[in-house]
Amino acid sequence: MSFQVVDLEQGSQEWLDFRLTKRPASETPAVLGISPYMSARNLFLVRSGIKKVYVHKAMQRGHDLEAFARGLFCKQIGMVFTPLVAVSGEYMASLDGHLYAGSRSIVLEIKCPADGKGGGLWEFVETRNAPPPHHMMQVQHQLMVTGADMAYFVVYGGGEVIFCVVEPDAKSFEEIERGWEAFEAADFSPRHDETWCCAEDAYLEALAASKEADAALEAARARLIDLAQGSTTEGTRLKLTVTARAGSVEYSNIPELSGVNLDAYRKPATTTTTIAVKKRA
């Protein structure tokens, strides 16, 4: 794909509004159902204006550190990447960086996870030399939009960066396009049909009955324990067994084992009660 550069500041209200008219790379993992952060339904609610995206500390941290991480990476490999918003048809990608190196077009995607160096994302890239699946599809979306020859996927942590190279994958492009078509054709609105409502009523009634039954069972159990007065008691259909156990020994508190009365170091004794249905003769 050939792409156009849109003059928008990433994070601005204009940029946020523009994203609602396109298919952004960062939303593709949710569209495909592989995002650990957002479901397709929640994405629908966000894009419909029904739900707001909460910018938590980890997201803000990533935003704040992005420029520093980009500078560190650029210095490390001797290239200068420039952030930009790329658009091709219905698709867009807000790139952390892009450059042309001779005839080659290169994309940059930066992640600044809260657990930093040695954390889950760092370790994944270090051991597999590839991004996790949800990040991979975001980068593939960026490659699809820009028609770039490759992408650098960079993870920042503790003043250091680790990175891997991602090559374009035509099958991923097809999956992204199919995913977005299915997402936009899907009906995420609440169901109000009679069949669904009846099923909801049946579930809620069963749930309420289950809670009542649990409460009644616990009350009956407590009554049996109270009647047994701490003793093993056998009735016609139930047997209540009371078992007393000595407290465990905290050996770390014993200066010497030889000649020491271990009972002096035991925790308080505990009592357990079990009730079992008796087998019929």
N, C-alpha and C positions, 0 to 999 in steps of 0.2 A: 504493500500500500504506500502511496505517496501521502504525505501529511501536511497539514497547515499548522502554523504556530499561532495560537490565540494569545493576545496580550492581556493576560489576567494574572493578578497576584494570587498565588496559591494561599488558601485560607481566608480570602476576602469574601464578603457577602456576594459580590458579583460572580466570583468563582463558584461558590456554593449553589447559586441560582442556575448557573450555566450547566453544572453537573447534572441537574435534574432533567435537562433536555437531551443528555447524551448517555452513553453506556461507559462509565468510568472503569479503569483497570482495577482500582482498589475495591470495587464492589463485585468483581467477577467471582472471587472465592465464595461469597455468600450466595450468589446466583447459582453456582454449581453445587452448593450444599456441602462445601468442604471447609468453610470458614470456622475456626474455633471460637470466633468472637460474635458472629451474627448469623441468624438463620435467614433463609429466603423470605419468610413471612415478616420478620422484623425489618428487613431491608425494604420490603413493600410498604410497611407502615411509615418508615422514614421518608421514602421517596414520595409518599402520598401526603406528607406533612402531618400525619396523625401522631407520630412519635418523634421526639428529638434525640439526637445523638449526644450522649454525655461524654464530654472530654475529660477523661480521668487523668490521674497523675502520670501514668505510663505513656499515654498518648502525648501529653504536653511535654514530657521529658524528651520523647523522640523528636518532636518538632523543634525544641530548643537546641538540641545537640546536632541536628542534621547538618547545618552549615559548617560546624567545626569538623565533623566526621568527613564531610566532603573535601574540605581543605586538607585534612590529614591524608586521605586516600590519594588525592591529586598529587600531593607532594611525593608520596611513596612511589607512584608509577610514572610520574613525570608527564601527566596530562592535565588539561584544564576542562572540567565539565561545567556546563551552564544549565541551571534549572529552567524548564519551560513546560508549557501546556500544549500538547500535540493533539490534533483532531484529524480523523479520517472517516468521513461519512458519519455514521451514527455513533462511532466509537471515539473515546478520548483517553488520554493518559497524561496524568500530571507527573512529570518526570523529575526525579531528584537531580538528574543531570543528563546532558547529551552533548556529543561532539562528533565531528567528522575528522577521522584520522586518515588522510589521503582520500581514497575512494570508499573507505569503510565508515559506516554509521554505527555509533556505539551508544547504548543506553546505560544509565546508572540508576540503581535502586539501593537505597540505604535504610538499614534498620538499626535502631538504637534501643535494644531491649533493656528492661530494668535490671535483669540479672547479669547483663554485661558479659565480660570475658569469662569463659568457662561455663556460662549458663547453657540452657537448653538449645537455643538457636545457634549460639557460637559452636557448641559441640556438634550439632547436626551438620553444619557446613564443614567443620574441620574433619569430621570422620567420613562424610559422604560426598564432599566436594560438589554439593548441590543444595538448593534451597528446599525447605519442606514443601509438600504438595500445594498448600494454599498460597504460599509466596511464589512458588514456581508458576502457577497459573496467572498471578498478577503480572509477573515479568513477561510471560508469554503474550499476554494481552498488550503490554507495552511494545513488544517486538512486532506484534501484528499491526498495531496502529502506525508505528514509525517505519516499518519495513527495514529495521536496523539489522545489521549483520551479526550482532552479538550484544550481550548485556553483562555488566559487572553487578553481581549481587554482593553487597558489602554489609558486614555486621560490625558495629562499633562497640567497644567496651574497654573501660579502664585506660583510656588514652591510646588504645591500639585498635587496629582493624584487621579483620580476616575477610577474604573474599573468594568467590568462585565465578567461573564464566558460564553463562547460559546461552545456548545456541537456539535459534528459532526452530519451532517444531510445527509442521503443517497440520498434524493431527490435533494438536492442542488448539490451533486456530479454529479448526472445525468444531471442536468441542465447545469452545467459548461462544461461537456464533449460535450453535444449537441451544446452548444453555440460556443465552439472553432471549432468543426467540421464545423458548418455553416459558421463561420467567415472565415475560411481558404478556403472554397469552394466558397465564395461570389466573385463576380466580381465588384471591386470598381473603375475600370478604367473609364475614361471619355467616354461618348457615342458620337459616330460620325455618327451613322446611319441617313439616310435621314429623317425618321419620326421624330426623336428627333430634328434634326437641323431645320426642318420646324416649329416645335412647338416652339423652341427657337426664331426663326425669328418672328413668329406671336406675341409672348409675347413682345419682344423688340420693335416691331413696335407699338403695342398697348400702351406700356409704354411711348414711345416718343410722341405719339398722345395725351395721357392723360396729359403729362406735358405741351404740347403746348396749349391744351384746357384750362388748369388751368391758364396759363399765359394770354391767351386771355380773359378769364372770369374776371380775376383780373383787367386787363386793361380797360375792358368795365365798370366794377363796379366803378373804379376810375374816368372814364369819366363822368358817371352819377352823382357821388358825386360832381365833379367839376362844372357841369352844374347847379346843384341844389343850389349852393352857400350857403350851410348851412341851407336851408329852406326845409320843407316838400313839395314834388312836386309830382303831379299825372299826368301820361301820359295816353296813350290809352291802354297800356297793363301792365304797371308797376306803382307801387306807391313807392316812396322813402320817408321814414319817418325818420325825425330827432328828437331825443329825448334828451333833456338836463336834466341832473340829478345833484342835489346838491351833493357836496362832503360829504362823511361820517364824522361823528363826532368822534374825538379821545378823548373819555371821560377821558382817563388817563392823559390828559394834562390840565384838568379843576380842579383848586384847590377847587372851590365851585360851586355847581350847582344853588343854590338859587340866583336869580337876575342876572344871567349871560346870555348875548346874545350869544346863541350857534353858530350863524353864524360866529362869530369871530374865532371859532375853527374848522370850516369846511375845508376839503381838497379842492384843486381846483376843480371846476366843470368839469364834463366830458360830452362828446357828443358821442352818439352811432347812427349808421345808419343801417337801415335794408331795404332790397329790396325784395318784394314778388310779385309773379305772380298773377295778379288779376283773380278772378273767372269770367267766362263768364256768362252773364245774361241769 
